[in-house]
Structures are given as C-alpha cells and as structure tokens.
C-alpha cells in the first residue's frame, strides 16, 4: 500500500498486497477506509503526528481500534506488538505520556466523550469520522472477492458493528461469514416485524378456557409456517373463522394471541367504526381500506369486531338497501374476483344468529368457534397471566368459587383493583389482595356439607348402578354469601354409544333424581336446591319426562309435538292429563332410584364419608369406593313401570 517513490501512501487504500492484510476482515476494512480518508493529509511514511478521531455515532471500539492499528503499522512501520492506538477516557495521562514519548499516536474519542481544551491542544489534528458509506462497503466487497450488489452493500451499511464483527472472523471465509450474517439478519427482521405489531402481547399458550379455538389457532400457525416456506398453497389454509361469545370472553385478546403465535401482524377493524364513516360509499371505502391494509402486510390477521352489526339481507326495513350494499361489499372482500391470499379473517360477534348466512359459506367464514366462559382451572390461568401469581390450593379453591361466571375481562379488572389496593397499602401484589376483591365467601358448616355430599353421592351411586361411566365428583366447602349456586357436581355418561330409546331417557331421569332419593333415605326429606332453577335436578327431570310423554311419542300416545323446552311448562299447565302422566313417570323413576340407594346404602355412606374428607374425587376413586362397599344383589336398575288410575 505505501508508495516508496513519493513517500506518500496510495490515494486508493484497497490497492494493497501486503501480507499482514490477510487478517483484515470486511468490517475492519470498511472502518480502515474511514480512518484512511480522515487522515489522508497525514499519511506520509514515518511522519510523526498525534491525531484524535472523533465519533458522533456508529462507533464500535474493537473494529475501529483494529482499523486504526492497520493504518498506523503502514505509516510508521511498527511491529505487530507495538501499538499507537488509544481511546480517550477520564484518565488519559499514561496514554498521553506514551504518545508524547514516541511522537506518534491515534486517539479515538467515543460518542458522548467531551474533549478538553488540553486534549485538543495536545492533538496535531482533530478529525470527525464520517459514518459508513456505500463506497466503503463496495471497496470491502471488492477486496474480499465478493459481488458488489446493492443488497449486500445495504446489509453492510445497516447491520450493527457488533453483528458484523461477530460474523466476519479470521477463521471464516468472507462468503461463509456473509451467508451467516444474511441468515441471522433475516431471522431478526422477522422477529422485529412481529414485535412491531404485537409488542408484549400474549400468545396462544397464554389463552385459557378457549379450548377448540386455541387448538385451531395452533394448527393455523403451523399451516402459515408451511405456507411461508412454500410447502403448501394458500387454498390449503383455513383462513376464515367466526368467533362468538358473551362480551368480555376474550375474542379480541385471542385474535392478538393468534397473530403473535403465527408471527404475523394483526390489523384491527370494526363494523361500527366503518359505519361511522357515514354514507354507504364512505362505509364501503373504510371497509376496503382495512382489507387493503391486511393485504399490504400479508401474511396477516384481519380482526373484525362487532361482525353481527352488518345485519342480514333478509331484513325488510327502510335501511335494507344500505345493509344489502354493505353485505355485498363484505362478500366481495371475503372472496370476490381477487381472493384474499395471505389474509386470515377473524370475525367476532356476540350474536352469531344475526350474521348473514352468505358470509358463513365455504371459502369465507366457514368455521364457527363458540367461546364460553372459562372454567375454574382456566380462570386461574387467566389470573396468573394478568397478575403473575400462582395461588395455593386453599386460595385457588376460594378463587374458583368467588370468580364463578367471570369472563377473562372481569378477571383482568379484578387484578387491576387488586394492584390498586396493594399500591395504597405500599405492599407487593399477593394472593390476599386478589381474594379481597372477590365477593364475600363463607365456609359451609359440616351439617350443610354433609347434605351436599349425600346428594352428590346419590347421583354417583345411581349412575354407577345403571351402567354409566363416572369421570369425577366434587363438592364445595365454600359458597358466595347471598347467592344460590351449584355446590356439587358429578360427571357421568353412558359407557356405550347406543340409540336413544325410552329406556335411555328413563335412565337419565333416574340419575337426575338420584340426589333427591339419597336425601330422602338419609334425612327423610330433600332440600330446595334440587328444584327451582332451570338447571336444578327436578326441573331437568320434569322437562325430560314432559318430552317423553308429550313430544316424542314415547308415552301413552304416538302423537308428537315440536320439542321446544320453552313450551313444556305451558303444555303441563293447560293439559292436566299430561301433567299427571309426567308425575307418574317421575314417581316411578324416583322409586327406582330409592331402591338402588336402599340396597347399596353401605356404598352410599362410604362415598359420603370420603367426600367430606376429600371434596374432589376422580372417577377411578369413586368406582373403587363403590365397588369396595357394594352389596352383591340382583340389579334393581331395571325400570319399574307404574300406571295411574
């Protein structure tokens, strides 16, 4: 690189064949070009001077220090072990002394460092280093034998110095290093792209209680990954879904989690926002803008809230023309002439029956996922996501009871209130602050708990004797003060899939009445919790008996009626004969259930004792208790038929 004839270095620093340059990497050479350009007036061979290079930004000490060292070795013919490169710091005296003794030195002034007047006087020249330029990147590519490509130049200009330094190592060839840099940059851009749209938002793994919707979302994430890799076509992707459920169930949060898990941006749209645009043309323009934004960012998720507000084309009011135009516009966007490739449409509503059927046909929103209120374990998962608190077993039991019927939004609000309480008390958020926000809960006395245990054990025993499979039983030791809630449950189902005959329905009625039968045998009467609400045992048994006798043709007559449960009470009220038939059927099945309880009383008592000690039992535990205490008798599970006179 030196020009011995003139005593000047070459004006073009990449024209060199010196042996030491074998170890100069691409990023170091780019930095060398900047240093050489800044010190061009001082590049005479063996010329003594002390220079300060000032960096405003784009500085990385390992790269620029090595680049300045290469420049210094060429100017001053120094040995490999000699260094004339220093960095200004708060204690520069030793470096100044060494530079002053040798009469040579290059000081680096990093961004943010303020040079003192003495340091400026000490330096023969103070030069501001220019940031990386395309010319330096092109020179580095040319010297490394790599193609001078605009994309490669942009990569070398935009990539942070530490990343360049890590990629280009002496032990790697330039091509290998460049390929590693390209792959890592592409990966980081994908991550940053997803974060730009969904920063600090949940993924599907954080969604609790949404069952089939989460499973569908995971499958979509896998399909989108295959689509990005070119393994499948867009037509193979399930790209349209309607979410329905009560307000606060978590439809919007699910859509955000879906986009995060799929690593794609999410575009938020709202039918009410589109409507705010005004006239039909403005409404359609706002709708098209949302779809266009989703297509421009494809692959993406387009979330459309309040989808049921679009209405139906079957309406014949004065606004029918407007609604028909809007729905036609929506149909064009969902499939139309140009299919929405790359856009997954997630529409959300509270009332799916109000959505026009044409919007739900194949190729549009042909999948309907109904979201329900979360169960106890799901509510605990939602609580942990919003609060980070893992409840103890006792606190979890209280939380599940107090939060029964809560949506995800209500649990989030509860956590906000708990955090506010903790701040007011200058405490760290803890389970006690969560529990304090719940409705008042009281512990049930032992005698009340025994009634519940007897009732649920009766259901379980009759289910077992009839031949149903039991998957679990649970009772609660707590209840919300002033509220009437279910305090126990038994999960059971027929052991075999079979046609639903009259016997099938009668078995179900006997199981419904098993709790009442057990209470009658043990206490001589049954509590009012077995009747009253639509979900109470006696109410459900009565409706099922009404269906048998009045609508299914399985009773005294083959005549049938439309099986509308909302009409059952009216049918019994205005048809005394039907009411009597229902009464007789219920009496027969109650007698049948009581016979089972009487014959297997030891098994009932054993299960009651176990339940009081252990309020939650698996199906296997229940069966083990019943089998261990069951009497070997002729089965009385067969229906007893009694006729009225």
C-alpha positions in Angstrom: 0.0 0.0 0.0 2.8 2.6 0.7 4.3 4.4 -2.3 8.1 4.4 -1.6 8.9 6.6 -4.6 7.0 9.6 -3.4 6.9 9.0 0.4 3.1 9.1 0.2 0.5 6.3 0.6 -1.6 5.4 -2.3 -4.7 7.6 -2.6 -6.8 4.3 -3.0 -6.3 2.3 0.2 -7.6 -1.0 -1.2 -4.8 -1.4 -3.7 -2.6 -3.4 -1.4 -1.0 -6.8 -1.3 0.9 -6.7 2.0 1.0 -10.0 3.8 -0.5 -8.5 7.1 -3.7 -7.7 5.2 -4.7 -11.3 5.1 -6.2 -11.0 8.5 -8.2 -7.8 7.9 -11.9 -8.7 7.8 -14.6 -7.0 5.8 -15.9 -4.7 8.6 -12.4 -3.8 9.7 -11.6 -2.8 6.1 -14.7 -0.6 6.0 -13.5 1.1 9.2 -10.0 1.4 7.8 -11.3 3.2 4.7 -12.9 5.8 7.0 -9.7 6.2 9.1 -7.6 6.5 5.9 -9.9 9.1 4.4 -9.9 11.2 7.6 -6.1 11.1 8.0 -5.2 11.4 4.3 -3.3 14.7 4.8 -1.1 12.9 7.4 -0.3 9.7 5.7 3.4 10.3 4.9 5.7 7.4 5.7 7.3 7.7 9.1 5.7 11.1 9.6 5.3 11.8 13.3 1.9 13.2 14.5 -0.8 12.6 17.1 -4.4 12.6 15.8 -7.7 12.4 17.5 -10.6 10.7 15.7 -14.0 12.0 16.9 -17.0 9.7 16.6 -20.5 11.1 16.8 -22.2 7.7 16.5 -21.8 4.4 14.6 -18.8 3.5 16.8 -17.5 0.1 17.9 -14.2 0.2 19.6 -12.9 -3.3 18.6 -13.4 -2.7 14.9 -12.1 0.9 14.8 -9.2 0.2 17.1 -8.0 -2.6 14.8 -8.6 -0.5 11.7 -6.5 2.4 13.1 -3.8 -0.1 14.1 -3.6 -1.3 10.5 -3.2 2.3 9.3 -0.6 3.0 11.9 1.5 0.0 11.0 1.7 1.1 7.4 2.5 4.7 8.2 5.0 4.1 11.0 6.3 0.6 10.0 5.7 -0.6 13.6 5.9 -4.2 14.7 2.9 -6.3 15.4 3.4 -6.0 19.1 3.7 -2.2 19.1 0.5 -0.1 19.5 -0.1 3.6 18.9 -3.9 3.4 19.2 -5.5 4.8 22.3 -9.0 5.8 23.5 -9.7 9.0 25.3 -11.0 8.4 28.8 -11.3 10.1 32.1 -7.7 9.1 33.0 -5.6 9.5 29.8 -2.3 10.5 31.3 -0.5 7.2 30.8 -1.6 7.0 27.1 -0.6 10.7 26.6 2.8 10.1 28.1 3.4 7.1 25.8 2.2 9.0 22.7 4.3 12.0 23.6 7.4 9.9 24.1 7.0 8.2 20.7 5.7 11.3 18.9 3.1 9.1 17.4 -0.5 8.1 18.3 -4.1 7.9 17.2 -6.7 8.6 19.9 -10.3 7.5 19.5 -12.9 9.8 21.0 -16.1 7.7 21.5 -19.6 9.2 21.2 -20.5 11.2 24.3 -17.0 11.9 25.3 -16.2 15.7 25.6 -12.7 16.5 24.6 -11.0 19.0 26.9 -9.2 22.0 25.6 -5.9 20.5 26.7 -6.6 17.3 24.8 -7.4 19.3 21.7 -4.1 21.3 22.1 -2.2 18.0 22.6 -3.5 16.6 19.3 -2.0 17.7 16.0 -5.3 17.2 14.3 -8.9 16.5 15.5 -10.9 14.9 12.7 -14.6 13.8 12.8 -15.1 10.4 11.4 -17.8 10.0 8.8 -20.3 7.2 9.2 -20.1 4.2 6.9 -20.7 4.9 3.3 -21.7 2.7 0.3 -18.3 3.4 -1.2 -16.5 1.8 1.8 -18.9 -1.2 1.6 -18.2 -1.6 -2.1 -14.5 -1.4 -1.5 -14.7 -4.1 1.2 -16.7 -6.4 -1.0 -14.4 -5.9 -4.0 -11.3 -6.6 -1.8 -12.9 -9.8 -0.4 -13.7 -11.1 -3.9 -17.5 -10.8 -3.3 -20.0 -9.5 -5.8 -20.8 -5.7 -5.4 -24.5 -6.0 -5.0 -26.8 -3.2 -3.8 -28.5 -5.5 -1.3 -25.1 -6.6 0.1 -23.9 -3.0 0.3 -27.1 -2.1 2.2 -26.6 -5.0 4.6 -23.0 -3.9 5.4 -24.2 -0.3 5.9 -27.2 -1.1 8.1 -26.0 -4.0 10.2 -24.7 -3.0 13.7 -20.9 -3.1 14.0 -21.0 -5.8 16.8 -23.0 -8.1 14.5 -20.6 -7.5 11.6 -17.6 -8.1 13.8 -19.1 -11.4 15.1 -20.0 -12.7 11.6 -16.7 -11.9 9.9 -14.0 -13.8 11.8 -10.4 -14.6 10.6 -11.3 -18.3 10.8 -14.1 -17.9 8.3 -14.0 -17.1 4.6 -15.8 -13.9 3.5 -18.5 -15.8 1.7 -19.3 -18.0 4.6 -19.4 -15.1 7.0 -21.6 -13.1 4.7 -24.1 -16.0 4.4 -24.3 -16.3 8.2 -24.9 -12.6 8.5 -27.7 -12.7 6.0 -29.5 -15.6 7.7 -29.3 -14.0 11.1 -30.4 -10.6 9.8 -33.4 -12.2 8.1 -34.3 -14.0 11.3 -34.1 -10.9 13.5 -36.1 -8.9 11.0 -38.9 -11.5 11.2 -38.9 -11.2 15.0 -38.8 -7.4 14.9 -41.6 -7.4 12.4 -43.9 -9.5 14.6 -43.0 -7.4 17.6 -43.7 -4.1 15.8 -47.4 -5.2 15.6 -47.8 -7.3 18.7 -45.4 -5.9 21.3 -45.7 -7.5 24.8 -48.9 -9.4 23.9 -49.9 -12.9 24.7 -49.6 -16.0 22.6 -52.0 -18.9 22.3 -50.1 -20.6 25.1 -51.4 -17.8 27.4 -55.0 -18.4 26.4 -57.0 -20.4 28.9 -60.5 -21.8 28.7 -60.9 -21.3 24.9 -60.4 -25.0 24.1 -61.2 -25.6 20.4 -60.3 -22.1 19.4 -56.7 -22.5 20.7 -56.3 -25.8 19.0 -57.5 -24.3 15.7 -55.0 -21.4 16.2 -52.1 -23.7 16.7 -53.0 -25.6 13.5 -53.2 -22.3 11.7 -49.8 -21.3 13.0 -48.3 -24.5 11.6 -50.1 -24.0 8.2 -48.9 -20.4 7.9 -45.3 -21.5 8.6 -45.6 -24.2 5.8 -47.1 -21.5 3.5 -44.2 -19.1 4.1 -41.8 -22.0 3.3 -43.6 -22.7 0.1 -44.7 -26.2 1.2 -48.5 -25.6 0.8 -50.7 -23.2 -1.2 -53.0 -20.6 0.3 -56.0 -22.6 -0.6 -54.9 -25.3 1.9 -55.2 -22.8 4.8 -58.3 -22.4 7.0 -58.3 -18.6 6.5 -61.8 -17.6 7.8 -63.4 -18.0 11.2 -66.3 -16.5 13.1 -65.8 -16.2 16.9 -68.9 -15.8 19.0 -69.4 -15.5 22.8 -70.6 -13.2 25.5 -68.9 -9.7 26.0 -65.5 -9.9 27.8 -64.9 -13.5 26.9 -61.6 -12.6 25.2 -62.3 -12.6 21.5 -60.0 -9.6 20.8 -57.3 -11.0 23.0 -57.5 -14.3 21.2 -57.0 -12.6 17.9 -53.9 -10.8 19.1 -52.5 -14.1 20.6 -53.3 -15.8 17.3 -51.3 -13.2 15.3 -48.4 -13.4 17.8 -48.3 -17.2 17.6 -48.4 -17.1 13.8 -45.7 -14.4 13.8 -47.7 -12.2 11.6 -49.1 -8.6 12.0 -52.7 -8.1 13.1 -54.9 -5.4 11.5 -57.9 -4.3 13.7 -61.2 -3.5 12.0 -64.6 -2.8 13.4 -68.0 -2.7 11.8 -69.1 0.2 14.0 -66.0 2.2 13.1 -66.7 1.5 9.4 -70.3 2.7 9.9 -69.1 5.9 11.5 -67.7 6.9 8.1 -71.3 7.8 7.1 -72.9 7.1 3.8 -72.7 3.8 2.1 -69.8 4.8 -0.2 -67.8 6.0 2.8 -68.7 2.9 4.7 -67.5 0.6 1.9 -64.4 2.7 1.5 -63.5 2.2 5.2 -64.1 -1.5 4.9 -61.9 -1.8 1.8 -59.2 0.2 3.5 -59.0 -2.4 6.3 -58.8 -5.3 3.9 -56.2 -3.5 1.8 -54.0 -2.8 4.9 -54.2 -6.5 5.7 -53.2 -7.4 2.1 -50.3 -5.0 2.1 -48.9 -6.6 5.3 -49.7 -10.2 4.2 -49.4 -12.7 5.6 -51.5 -11.1 8.3 -54.6 -11.5 10.5 -57.5 -9.1 9.9 -59.7 -9.0 13.1 -63.2 -7.6 12.5 -65.1 -6.8 15.7 -68.9 -6.5 16.1 -69.4 -8.5 12.9 -73.1 -9.2 13.7 -73.7 -5.4 13.2 -73.5 -6.0 9.4 -77.1 -7.4 9.7 -78.9 -9.7 7.3 -80.2 -9.2 3.8 -83.5 -10.7 4.7 -84.4 -7.6 6.7 -87.1 -5.6 5.0 -87.0 -2.3 6.9 -86.2 1.1 5.4 -82.5 0.5 5.8 -82.5 -2.8 4.0 -80.9 -1.2 0.9 -78.0 0.1 2.9 -77.4 -3.3 4.7 -77.6 -5.2 1.5 -75.0 -3.0 0.0 -72.7 -3.4 3.0 -73.0 -7.2 3.0 -72.4 -7.3 -0.8 -69.3 -5.3 -0.2 -68.2 -7.7 2.6 -68.8 -10.7 0.3 -66.6 -9.1 -2.4 -63.8 -8.6 0.1 -64.0 -12.1 1.5 -63.7 -13.9 -1.8 -64.8 -11.8 -4.8 -62.7 -11.6 -8.0 -59.4 -11.4 -6.2 -59.1 -14.0 -3.5 -57.6 -12.5 -0.2 -54.4 -14.5 -0.4 -52.2 -14.0 2.7 -55.1 -12.6 4.9 -56.7 -14.7 7.7 -60.0 -13.1 8.6 -61.2 -13.5 12.2 -64.6 -12.0 12.7 -66.1 -11.6 16.2 -69.6 -11.2 17.4 -72.0 -11.7 20.4 -75.0 -12.9 18.4 -74.0 -15.3 15.5 -77.6 -15.8 14.5 -77.7 -12.2 13.3 -74.9 -12.8 10.7 -76.0 -13.3 7.1 -75.7 -16.9 6.0 -73.9 -16.0 2.8 -70.9 -14.7 4.9 -70.5 -18.1 6.5 -70.4 -20.2 3.4 -67.4 -22.2 2.2 -64.3 -20.1 1.4 -65.5 -17.2 3.5 -66.0 -17.5 7.3 -66.9 -21.2 7.1 -65.7 -22.2 10.6 -67.6 -21.1 13.7 -65.9 -21.2 17.1 -68.1 -20.6 20.0 -66.3 -19.3 23.1 -67.7 -20.0 26.5 -67.0 -18.6 30.0 -63.8 -20.2 31.4 -64.0 -22.9 34.0 -62.1 -22.9 37.3 -58.7 -24.0 36.1 -58.9 -21.7 33.1 -59.8 -18.8 35.4 -56.7 -19.5 37.4 -54.6 -19.5 34.3 -56.1 -16.1 33.2 -55.4 -14.8 36.7 -51.7 -15.9 36.5 -51.3 -14.3 33.1 -52.5 -10.9 34.3 -51.0 -11.0 37.8 -48.1 -13.5 37.7 -49.5 -15.0 40.9 -49.7 -18.8 41.5 -52.4 -19.4 44.0 -52.0 -22.0 46.8 -54.5 -24.9 46.9 -56.7 -23.2 49.5 -56.6 -19.8 47.8 -57.3 -21.5 44.5 -60.5 -23.1 45.9 -61.7 -19.8 47.2 -60.9 -18.0 43.9 -62.7 -20.6 41.8 -65.8 -20.3 43.9 -65.8 -16.5 44.1 -65.0 -16.0 40.4 -67.5 -18.5 39.0 -69.2 -16.9 36.0 -66.4 -14.4 35.5 -65.1 -13.6 32.0 -61.5 -13.0 31.2 -62.1 -9.3 31.1 -63.7 -9.4 34.6 -60.7 -11.2 35.9 -58.4 -8.6 34.4 -60.4 -5.9 36.1 -60.2 -7.8 39.4 -56.4 -7.8 39.0 -56.3 -4.1 38.4 -58.3 -3.5 41.5 -56.0 -5.8 43.5 -53.0 -3.9 42.2 -54.5 -0.6 43.2 -55.2 -1.9 46.7 -51.7 -3.2 47.1 -50.3 0.2 46.0 -52.5 2.0 48.5 -51.1 -0.3 51.2 -47.5 0.0 49.9 -47.5 -3.8 49.5 -46.3 -6.1 46.8 -49.2 -7.7 45.0 -50.1 -11.0 46.7 -52.9 -13.6 46.7 -54.5 -11.8 49.7 -55.1 -8.8 47.5 -56.8 -10.9 44.9 -59.0 -12.7 47.3 -60.1 -9.4 48.9 -61.6 -8.3 45.6 -63.9 -11.4 45.3 -67.5 -11.4 46.6 -67.8 -12.3 50.2 -67.4 -16.1 50.7 -68.4 -18.2 53.7 -67.4 -21.6 54.7 -70.2 -24.2 54.9 -70.9 -25.8 58.3 -70.3 -29.6 58.5 -74.0 -30.5 58.6 -74.7 -28.5 55.4 -71.6 -30.0 53.8 -73.0 -33.5 54.6 -76.3 -32.8 52.8 -74.3 -31.8 49.7 -72.2 -34.9 50.0 -75.2 -37.2 50.4 -76.9 -35.6 47.4 -73.9 -35.9 45.0 -73.1 -39.4 46.3 -76.7 -40.4 45.4 -76.2 -39.2 41.8 -72.9 -41.1 41.6 -74.3 -44.4 43.0 -77.4 -44.4 40.8 -75.2 -43.6 37.7 -72.9 -46.4 38.6 -75.6 -49.0 39.1 -77.4 -48.0 35.9 -74.1 -48.6 34.0 -72.8 -45.1 33.3 -69.1 -44.2 33.4 -68.2 -41.8 36.2 -65.3 -39.4 35.4 -65.4 -37.3 38.6 -67.3 -35.9 41.6 -66.8 -32.7 43.5 -68.4 -30.7 46.3 -67.6 -27.2 47.6 -66.9 -26.3 51.2 -67.5 -22.6 50.4 -70.2 -20.5 48.9 -70.7 -16.9 47.9 -72.7 -15.1 50.6 -76.3 -14.3 49.5 -76.1 -16.2 46.2 -77.6 -19.5 45.1 -75.0 -21.5 43.2 -74.3 -25.1 42.4 -72.2 -26.6 45.2 -71.6 -30.0 43.8 -71.4 -32.0 40.6 -71.0 -35.5 39.2 -69.6 -36.1 35.7 -71.0 -39.3 34.1 -72.0 -40.6 30.7 -73.2 -43.9 29.2 -70.5 -46.4 28.8 -71.6 -47.3 25.3 -72.8 -45.2 22.3 -76.3 -46.5 21.6 -79.6 -45.4 20.1 -81.6 -43.1 22.4 -84.7 -45.1 23.3 -87.3 -44.5 26.1 -85.1 -46.6 28.4 -82.2 -44.2 27.7 -84.3 -41.2 28.7 -85.7 -43.0 31.8 -82.1 -43.9 32.9 -81.2 -40.2 32.7 -84.3 -39.2 34.7 -83.4 -41.8 37.4 -79.9 -40.3 37.6 -81.3 -36.8 37.9 -83.4 -38.0 40.8 -80.6 -39.9 42.5 -79.6 -36.9 44.7 -83.2 -36.4 45.9 -83.5 -40.2 46.5 -80.4 -40.2 48.7 -81.5 -37.2 50.7 -84.9 -38.9 51.3 -83.3 -42.1 52.5 -80.8 -40.4 54.8 -82.7 -37.3 56.1 -86.3 -38.1 55.3 -86.7 -35.0 53.0 -84.8 -33.1 50.4 -83.5 -29.5 50.3 -84.8 -26.9 47.9 -81.6 -26.8 45.9 -82.9 -29.8 44.0 -85.6 -27.7 42.3 -86.4 -24.1 41.3 -83.8 -23.1 38.7 -83.8 -24.4 35.1 -80.7 -26.4 35.8 -81.9 -28.0 39.0 -82.3 -31.8 39.1 -86.1 -31.9 39.5 -86.6 -29.3 36.8 -84.5 -31.1 34.3 -86.1 -34.4 35.1 -89.6 -32.8 34.7 -88.7 -31.4 31.3 -87.3 -34.7 30.1 -90.4 -36.5 31.3 -92.6 -34.0 29.5 -90.6 -34.6 26.3 -91.2 -38.4 26.6 -94.9 -38.1 27.3 -95.8 -35.1 25.2 -93.4 -34.6 22.3 -91.5 -37.8 21.4 -94.4 -40.3 21.1 -92.8 -42.5 23.7 -95.6 -42.2 26.3 -99.3 -43.0 26.2 -99.7 -41.6 22.7 -97.7 -41.7 19.5 -98.8 -38.1 18.8 -95.8 -35.8 18.7 -95.3 -32.0 19.1 -92.4 -29.7 18.4 -89.8 -30.4 21.2 -89.5 -26.8 22.4 -88.4 -26.8 26.0 -89.7 -23.2 26.4 -93.3 -24.6 25.8 -93.1 -27.5 28.3 -94.4 -25.6 31.3 -97.3 -24.3 29.2 -98.1 -27.8 28.0 -98.3 -29.1 31.5 -100.3 -26.2 32.7 -103.0 -26.5 30.1 -103.0 -30.3 29.8 -103.9 -31.9 33.2 -103.7 -35.4 31.7 -100.1 -34.7 30.5 -99.2 -33.3 33.9 -100.5 -36.5 35.6 -98.5 -38.7 33.2 -95.4 -36.7 33.9 -96.0 -37.0 37.6 -96.4 -40.8 37.4 -93.2 -41.2 35.3 -91.2 -39.1 37.8 -92.7 -41.1 40.7 -91.6 -44.4 39.1 -88.1 -43.2 38.5 -87.8 -41.8 42.0 -88.9 -45.1 43.4 -86.4 -46.9 41.2 -83.6 -44.6 42.4 -84.6 -45.0 46.1 -84.5 -48.8 45.6 -80.9 -48.6 44.4 -80.0 -46.3 47.3 -81.6 -48.7 49.9 -79.9 -51.8 48.5 -76.5 -50.1 48.3 -76.7 -47.9 51.4 -73.2 -49.0 52.7 -71.7 -47.9 49.4 -73.5 -44.6 49.7 -72.3 -44.0 53.3 -68.7 -44.8 52.4 -68.7 -42.4 49.5 -70.3 -39.7 51.6 -67.6 -40.1 54.3 -64.8 -40.0 51.6 -66.3 -36.9 50.0 -66.4 -35.0 53.3 -62.8 -35.7 53.8 -61.8 -35.2 50.1 -64.2 -32.8 48.3 -62.8 -33.7 44.9 -62.5 -37.3 43.6 -61.6 -38.8 40.3 -63.9 -41.3 38.6 -61.5 -44.1 39.4 -61.6 -43.2 43.1 -65.4 -43.1 43.1 -65.6 -46.5 41.5 -63.1 -48.0 43.9 -65.2 -46.8 46.9 -68.4 -48.1 45.4 -67.0 -51.5 44.5 -65.4 -52.0 47.9 -68.7 -51.4 49.7 -71.3 -52.7 47.2 -73.6 -55.5 48.1 -73.9 -58.4 45.7 -77.6 -58.4 44.9 -79.8 -58.7 41.8 -79.8 -55.5 40.0 -82.7 -53.2 40.6 -81.7 -50.8 37.9 -84.4 -52.1 35.6 -87.2 -49.6 35.2 -90.4 -50.2 37.3 -93.5 -49.4 35.4 -96.4 -47.9 37.3 -99.6 -46.8 35.7 -102.1 -44.3 37.0 -105.8 -45.0 37.5 
